[in-house]
Structure formats: structure tokens, C-alpha cells
């Protein structure tokens, strides 16, 4: 390589270096801002997680302390005072309703469950569960059946449990044939759980009904 070529290369490298420094001076602040934003975002995310964990732990501790009360009245009052958010709020409401029911205040339990059933701020599964439990507590047989029939539609999360309760209602009304038909449908459903299947088969045997082959195979 000639001296002239070497000189040209050195000049070219120097020009490139100057251009790079120029770009850094002109646009370097953007990189700095991006780094600060990433670090700040990560820090805020960790802080938010820590806050959420602390709130969940506080709610859990408050519930445990409330449930440790031996007197049902004190236990119910303590549970009702627990403050929670999100899914923890749903769980707290379910425990509150159970405590109210245990304390003999069924109307209050129904009110708590119905409020949870229509609360759009909690996961939908809790809405469905609260609605099912509220229906179970309804003292009016006709209203309870209407609610359960709405929940027994195929595809709904508590459809089979609602069908089971409707079968019990049919038996209470003396309609054994309808109860057996519902129990058979439950036993043949692919989504039936082991516990529900055992309950269904036991009741069908007690009623003298023939078990479906698919249920026997399970």
C-alpha cells in the first residue's frame, strides 16, 4: 500500500470518527432518555408488584385473623370489615357471605352474593359462582328454579352443578322421572367431574335407575 493510500485511509477514518461523535452529540440524548425510561419502567413495575403483593398479604392476614374468631357473630363482623381489591375482593365477599350464612343472616348473605354476581371489577368466574351460591340460598323454590335453569344452560361454568340441584328440586316435587332424566344427562356429560359423577351414580342407584354405560365405564 502506498503512502498516499495510507494517508487517504487515515483521513477517511478520521472523518468517520468525527461524524460519529457528531451524531452522538446531536442524538445521544435520545439513547439516554431511552435508557432512563427502561430503567424507570422496570423499577416502577417491581414497585407495583411489591405493592400488590403487600396488599394481598395484608388482606390474607386480615381474613385469617377474622376467621380465627370463635364466636360466629364476632367472626362475621370481623370478615365484613376486611378491605380488598380485585380477585381478593371476590374471595373476601364469598367468605363474608359464608360467615353471614353461618351466623344465620341468610338475607345478608344473599345480598353480598348478588352484589358480587354483578360486580364487573372481578373475574367473571366469581360472578358465576356468586350467582350460583345466591340461587342456592333463595328461600323461594320457584325463583330458585328459574335462577338454576338459567345457569344450567350448556357451556356455562356451573351448568352441571345447576342440573344436579334441579334434579334435587324435581325429587322434592315428587317428579322422580324428571330427576332421573337430569341425573342421566349429568352422568353422560363428558365434562362431569369425578365427585359429581359419584354423587349422581349413588343417587341413581338409590332411585332404582339404570346407570348409563358411559357412566359405568368412567
FIGUBA-806014 format. One record per atom (N, C-alpha, C): x, y, z. Coordinates in steps of 0.02 Angstrom, whole numbers, padded with zeros to 5 digits, always signed. Atoms other than C-alpha are relative to their C-alpha. Example, Ala and Ser with C-alpha at 12.3 -4.5 7.8 and 13.67 -1.06 7.14 Angstrom:
2
+00045-00059+00000/+00615-00225+00390/+00045+00060+00000/-00042-00059-00003/+00684-00053+00357/-00039+00055+00037/
***
This chain:
218
+00043-00059+00000/+00000+00000+00000/+00045+00062+00000/-00040-00061+00006/+00069+00171-00049/-00015+00047+00058/+00010-00049-00054/+00092+00316+00070/-00063+00041-00011/+00060-00039+00015/-00047+00409-00020/-00063-00038+00019/+00058+00040-00019/-00168+00264+00006/-00008-00002+00075/+00002+00001-00073/-00123+00254+00189/-00025+00066+00027/+00022-00066-00021/-00148+00440+00209/-00074+00009-00011/+00071-00006+00017/-00317+00433+00123/-00043-00041+00050/+00037+00042-00048/-00373+00290+00237/-00003+00032+00069/+00000-00033-00065/-00320+00385+00392/-00048+00059+00001/+00045-00057+00005/-00413+00538+00334/-00073-00023+00002/+00069+00027+00002/-00568+00434+00296/-00023-00023+00069/+00017+00021-00067/-00564+00354+00467/-00012+00058+00047/+00008-00059-00042/-00544+00523+00549/-00066+00035-00014/+00064-00031+00019/-00692+00592+00452/-00058-00041+00029/+00053+00042-00027/-00798+00443+00503/-00006+00008+00076/+00000-00009-00072/-00746+00465+00684/-00032+00066+00018/+00030-00065-00013/-00792+00648+00678/-00075-00001-00010/+00072+00006+00013/-00960+00605+00602/-00036-00037+00056/+00029+00039-00055/-00992+00475+00738/-00008+00043+00062/+00004-00044-00058/-00951+00600+00875/-00054+00053-00010/+00052-00050+00015/-01064+00725+00789/-00069-00028+00011/+00065+00032-00011/-01208+00603+00787/-00014-00010+00074/+00009+00011-00071/-01179+00561+00970/-00018+00065+00036/+00015-00064-00031/-01178+00745+01017/-00070+00024-00017/+00065-00024+00022/-01335+00776+00916/-00057-00043+00025/+00055+00045-00016/-01437+00621+00954/+00012-00043+00062/-00016+00042-00058/-01353+00545+01107/-00052+00005+00056/+00050-00009-00053/-01486+00618+01222/-00059-00047-00007/+00056+00047+00011/-01615+00504+01140/+00016-00067+00033/-00020+00063-00030/-01518+00350+01193/-00003+00004+00076/+00001-00009-00073/-01500+00421+01369/-00072-00002+00026/+00070+00000-00020/-01687+00453+01379/-00029-00070-00002/+00025+00068+00007/-01725+00277+01317/+00024-00044+00058/-00028+00040-00055/-01609+00200+01447/-00034+00018+00066/+00034-00021-00062/-01686+00305+01586/-00071-00026+00003/+00069+00024+00003/-01861+00257+01528/-00003-00075+00015/+00000+00073-00012/-01817+00071+01527/+00014-00016+00073/-00017+00012-00070/-01736+00077+01698/-00057+00022+00046/+00056-00025-00041/-01877+00183+01769/-00061-00045-00004/+00057+00045+00009/-02009+00069+01694/+00008-00065+00038/-00013+00062-00037/-01927-00086+01766/-00007+00011+00075/+00004-00015-00071/-01913-00003+01936/-00073+00009+00022/+00071-00010-00017/-02096+00051+01933/-00038-00065-00001/+00033+00064+00005/-02150-00122+01879/+00013-00042+00063/-00017+00037-00061/-02057-00201+02025/-00034+00030+00061/+00033-00034-00056/-02129-00071+02144/-00074-00018+00001/+00072+00016+00004/-02306-00105+02082/-00013-00071+00022/+00008+00069-00021/-02283-00292+02103/+00007-00007+00075/-00011+00003-00072/-02216-00267+02278/-00060+00027+00038/+00059-00030-00032/-02364-00155+02322/-00059-00048-00003/+00056+00047+00008/-02489-00282+02252/+00008-00060+00046/-00013+00057-00045/-02405-00423+02348/-00013+00019+00072/+00011-00023-00069/-02407-00322+02508/-00074+00006+00016/+00072-00006-00010/-02592-00283+02486/-00033-00068+00007/+00029+00067-00002/-02634-00465+02451/+00017-00034+00067/-00019+00030-00064/-02536-00521+02605/-00038+00031+00058/+00037-00034-00053/-02621-00391+02712/-00073-00024+00002/+00069+00025+00004/-02792-00448+02651/-00004-00071+00027/-00001+00069-00024/-02747-00630+02683/+00008-00003+00076/-00010-00001-00073/-02685-00591+02858/-00064+00023+00036/+00061-00025-00031/-02844-00493+02896/-00055-00053-00001/+00051+00054+00004/-02954-00637+02835/+00015-00056+00050/-00018+00053-00047/-02857-00765+02936/-00015+00022+00072/+00014-00025-00068/-02871-00656+03091/-00075+00001+00013/+00073-00001-00008/-03058-00635+03062/-00029-00070+00009/+00027+00068-00003/-03088-00820+03033/+00022-00037+00062/-00024+00032-00062/-02992-00863+03192/-00046+00014+00059/+00047-00015-00053/-03133-00787+03295/-00045-00060+00013/+00041+00059-00017/-03226-00925+03387/-00074+00016-00002/+00070-00019-00002/-03389-00830+03407/-00024+00016-00071/+00024-00013+00068/-03490-00834+03242/-00017+00073-00013/+00019-00070+00010/-03555-00658+03269/+00061+00045-00007/-00062-00039+00004/-03382-00586+03301/+00037-00016-00066/-00033+00020+00061/-03313-00686+03155/-00032+00034-00061/+00035-00032+00056/-03447-00619+03037/+00016+00074-00003/-00014-00072-00002/-03418-00440+03094/+00071+00014-00023/-00070-00010+00017/-03229-00458+03076/+00011-00009-00075/-00008+00013+00072/-03242-00530+02899/-00030+00057-00040/+00033-00054+00036/-03361-00392+02845/+00043+00063-00002/-00042-00059-00003/-03231-00262+02893/+00063-00004-00043/-00060+00009+00041/-03093-00334+02783/-00007+00037-00066/-00001-00037+00063/-03048-00220+02638/+00044-00036-00050/-00039+00035+00051/-02989-00297+02475/-00014+00030-00069/+00008-00024+00068/-02969-00263+02289/+00008-00059-00048/-00009+00049+00052/-02982-00363+02128/-00027-00068+00019/+00020+00069-00015/-02990-00553+02144/-00005-00011+00075/+00003+00007-00074/-02955-00537+02331/-00066+00026+00026/+00065-00027-00020/-03114-00433+02344/-00054-00053-00010/+00049+00053+00014/-03212-00576+02266/+00004-00055+00052/-00009+00052-00051/-03139-00705+02384/-00025+00024+00068/+00023-00028-00064/-03172-00591+02532/-00076+00002+00003/+00073-00002+00002/-03352-00570+02477/-00030-00069+00010/+00025+00068-00007/-03376-00758+02463/+00007-00023+00073/-00009+00018-00070/-03304-00784+02637/-00048+00038+00045/+00048-00040-00038/-03411-00642+02703/-00070-00031-00003/+00066+00031+00009/-03567-00723+02632/-00006-00065+00039/+00001+00062-00037/-03520-00890+02708/-00006+00013+00075/+00004-00018-00071/-03494-00808+02878/-00070+00025+00018/+00068-00025-00012/-03661-00718+02863/-00050-00057+00002/+00045+00058+00001/-03748-00880+02819/+00008-00041+00063/-00014+00039-00061/-03663-00971+02963/-00029+00035+00061/+00027-00038-00057/-03719-00831+03079/-00076+00005-00002/+00073+00001+00004/-03899-00857+03024/-00030+00059-00038/+00025-00058+00036/-03912-00697+02922/+00000-00016-00075/+00003+00021+00070/-03961-00776+02755/-00016+00058-00047/+00012-00057+00045/-04035-00615+02680/+00063+00041-00014/-00062-00037+00010/-03869-00526+02709/+00048-00039-00044/-00044+00041+00042/-03776-00672+02632/-00021+00004-00073/+00025-00006+00069/-03887-00666+02478/+00017+00068-00030/-00015-00067+00025/-03862-00479+02463/+00074+00006-00018/-00072-00002+00014/-03673-00499+02473/+00016-00038-00064/-00013+00041+00059/-03675-00636+02341/-00028+00032-00063/+00030-00032+00059/-03791-00542+02224/+00040+00061-00021/-00042-00058+00017/-03680-00388+02235/+00063-00024-00036/-00059+00028+00033/-03530-00496+02189/-00016-00026-00070/+00020+00028+00064/-03626-00578+02048/-00005+00053-00055/+00008-00054+00049/-03650-00409+01963/+00060+00048+00001/-00060-00043-00004/-03478-00336+02003/+00045-00012-00061/-00039+00007+00062/-03389-00305+01837/+00075+00007+00012/-00071-00012-00015/-03223-00270+01925/+00037-00064+00021/-00032+00063-00020/-03190-00452+01970/-00004-00050-00058/+00003+00050+00053/-03155-00603+01857/-00070-00032-00006/+00069+00024+00013/-03313-00674+01777/-00016-00064+00038/+00014+00063-00034/-03294-00844+01861/-00027+00012+00070/+00026-00016-00066/-03325-00761+02029/-00072+00025-00004/+00070-00021+00011/-03483-00679+01960/-00045-00061-00005/+00040+00061+00010/-03546-00851+01906/-00007-00038+00066/+00003+00037-00063/-03501-00933+02071/-00045+00034+00051/+00043-00037-00047/-03584-00796+02173/-00073-00007-00019/+00069+00008+00022/-03740-00808+02067/-00028-00069+00017/+00021+00068-00016/-03747-00996+02092/-00014-00007+00075/+00009+00005-00072/-03725-00982+02280/-00061+00040+00023/+00059-00041-00017/-03856-00843+02289/-00064-00038-00016/+00059+00039+00020/-03980-00953+02196/-00013-00057+00050/+00008+00055-00048/-03947-01095+02319/-00031+00023+00066/+00026-00027-00064/-03993-00981+02464/-00070+00029-00006/+00066-00031+00011/-04153-00914+02386/-00055-00043+00033/+00052+00039-00035/-04298-00967+02501/-00061-00015-00043/+00057+00010+00044/-04422-00957+02358/+00016-00055-00051/-00016+00056+00045/-04423-01127+02266/-00009+00019-00074/+00013-00018+00070/-04496-01052+02107/+00055+00046-00027/-00053-00046+00020/-04368-00911+02100/+00067-00037-00005/-00062+00039+00000/-04228-01033+02142/+00004-00042-00063/+00000+00042+00060/-04280-01147+01998/+00014+00042-00062/-00011-00044+00058/-04284-01002+01875/+00075+00017-00007/-00071-00018+00000/-04109-00950+01925/+00043-00059-00020/-00039+00059+00014/-04041-01127+01918/-00007-00022-00073/+00010+00019+00070/-04119-01162+01747/+00040+00045-00046/-00040-00046+00041/-04033-01007+01679/+00074-00019+00003/-00069+00019-00007/-03866-01071+01747/+00015-00069-00027/-00009+00069+00023/-03895-01248+01683/+00008-00005-00075/-00007+00001+00072/-03878-01198+01501/+00069-00027-00019/-00064+00030+00021/-03741-01297+01409/+00053+00054-00013/-00056-00046+00011/-03572-01211+01408/+00014+00047+00057/-00011-00044-00058/-03595-01112+01568/+00041-00038+00053/-00048+00033-00045/-03465-01147+01705/-00032-00044+00054/+00031+00039-00053/-03588-01214+01835/-00063-00036-00024/+00059+00031+00030/-03711-01296+01716/-00017-00068+00032/+00014+00066-00028/-03691-01473+01784/-00020+00003+00073/+00020-00008-00071/-03700-01418+01966/-00071+00027+00005/+00069-00026+00000/-03858-01320+01925/-00049-00056-00018/+00042+00057+00018/-03929-01476+01841/-00010-00047+00060/+00005+00042-00060/-03891-01575+01999/-00050+00028+00049/+00047-00032-00046/-03985-01450+02106/-00072-00003-00026/+00067+00006+00030/-04131-01453+01985/-00027-00071+00007/+00021+00070-00011/-04134-01643+02000/-00026-00009+00071/+00024+00003-00069/-04149-01624+02189/-00068+00034+00007/+00064-00036-00002/-04289-01498+02162/-00055-00043-00030/+00050+00044+00030/-04379-01621+02048/-00020-00055+00049/+00015+00051-00050/-04365-01755+02182/-00044+00027+00056/+00040-00031-00053/-04433-01636+02313/-00072+00011-00022/+00068-00011+00027/-04581-01601+02199/-00035-00065-00018/+00030+00065+00015/-04611-01788+02177/+00006-00021-00072/-00008+00016+00071/-04557-01790+01994/+00064-00041-00009/-00058+00044+00002/-04439-01938+02003/+00026-00011-00071/-00020+00013+00070/-04439-01968+01815/+00042+00057-00028/-00038-00058+00024/-04379-01791+01778/+00069+00002+00034/-00063+00000-00037/-04245-01806+01913/+00048-00051-00030/-00042+00053+00029/-04180-01969+01839/+00026+00022-00069/-00021-00024+00066/-04175-01891+01666/+00057+00051+00007/-00053-00049-00011/-04070-01747+01731/+00064-00034+00024/-00058+00035-00026/-03954-01863+01827/+00034-00040-00055/-00029+00038+00056/-03930-01971+01673/+00039+00045-00046/-00035-00048+00044/-03884-01819+01569/+00065+00022+00032/-00061-00020-00034/-03758-01768+01701/+00053-00055-00005/-00046+00057+00001/-03680-01941+01708/+00031-00011-00069/-00024+00011+00069/-03663-01946+01518/+00040+00059-00027/-00035-00059+00024/-03586-01773+01504/+00076-00010+00005/-00073+00009+00002/-03401-01775+01455/+00036+00044+00050/-00033-00048-00045/-03364-01629+01571/-00013-00015+00073/+00017+00014-00069/-03430-01711+01729/+00063-00016+00041/-00057+00014-00043/-03307-01714+01873/-00010-00066+00037/+00004+00065-00034/-03267-01871+01971/-00048+00004+00060/+00043-00006-00059/-03352-01808+02129/-00074+00004-00018/+00069-00008+00021/-03511-01756+02039/-00026-00066-00030/+00021+00064+00029/-03515-01921+01943/-00017-00050+00054/+00013+00047-00055/-03504-02021+02104/-00066+00017+00035/+00063-00021-00032/-03644-01919+02184/-00060-00019-00045/+00055+00014+00047/-03751-01939+02028/-00015-00075-00003/+00010+00073+00004/-03724-02127+02015/-00031-00027+00064/+00026+00023-00065/-03758-02152+02201/-00075+00015+00005/+00071-00019-00004/-03923-02058+02189/-00041-00041-00050/+00037+00039+00050/-03974-02151+02030/-00011-00071+00025/+00007+00068-00028/-03941-02319+02114/-00053+00000+00055/+00050-00004-00054/-04043-02263+02265/-00070+00007-00028/+00066-00009+00031/-04186-02217+02148/-00020-00061-00042/+00015+00059+00040/-04175-02386+02061/+00006+00011-00075/-00008-00016+00072/-04124-02307+01895/+00059-00038-00028/-00054+00035+00034/-04014-02394+01769/+00056+00050-00018/-00056-00044+00015/-03841-02318+01752/+00017-00004-00074/-00021+00002+00070/-03789-02267+01576/+00067-00033-00008/-00062+00037+00010/-03648-02371+01501/+00061+00046+00003/-00057-00046+00000/-03537-02218+01479/+00021+00017+00071/-00015-00015-00069/-03551-02179+01664/+00033-00059+00035/-00029+00060-00030/-03511-02359+01713/+00072-00006-00022/-00069+00005+00026/-03356-02354+01602/+00046+00049+00036/-00040-00050-00036/-03296-02196+01690/+00015-00023+00071/
***
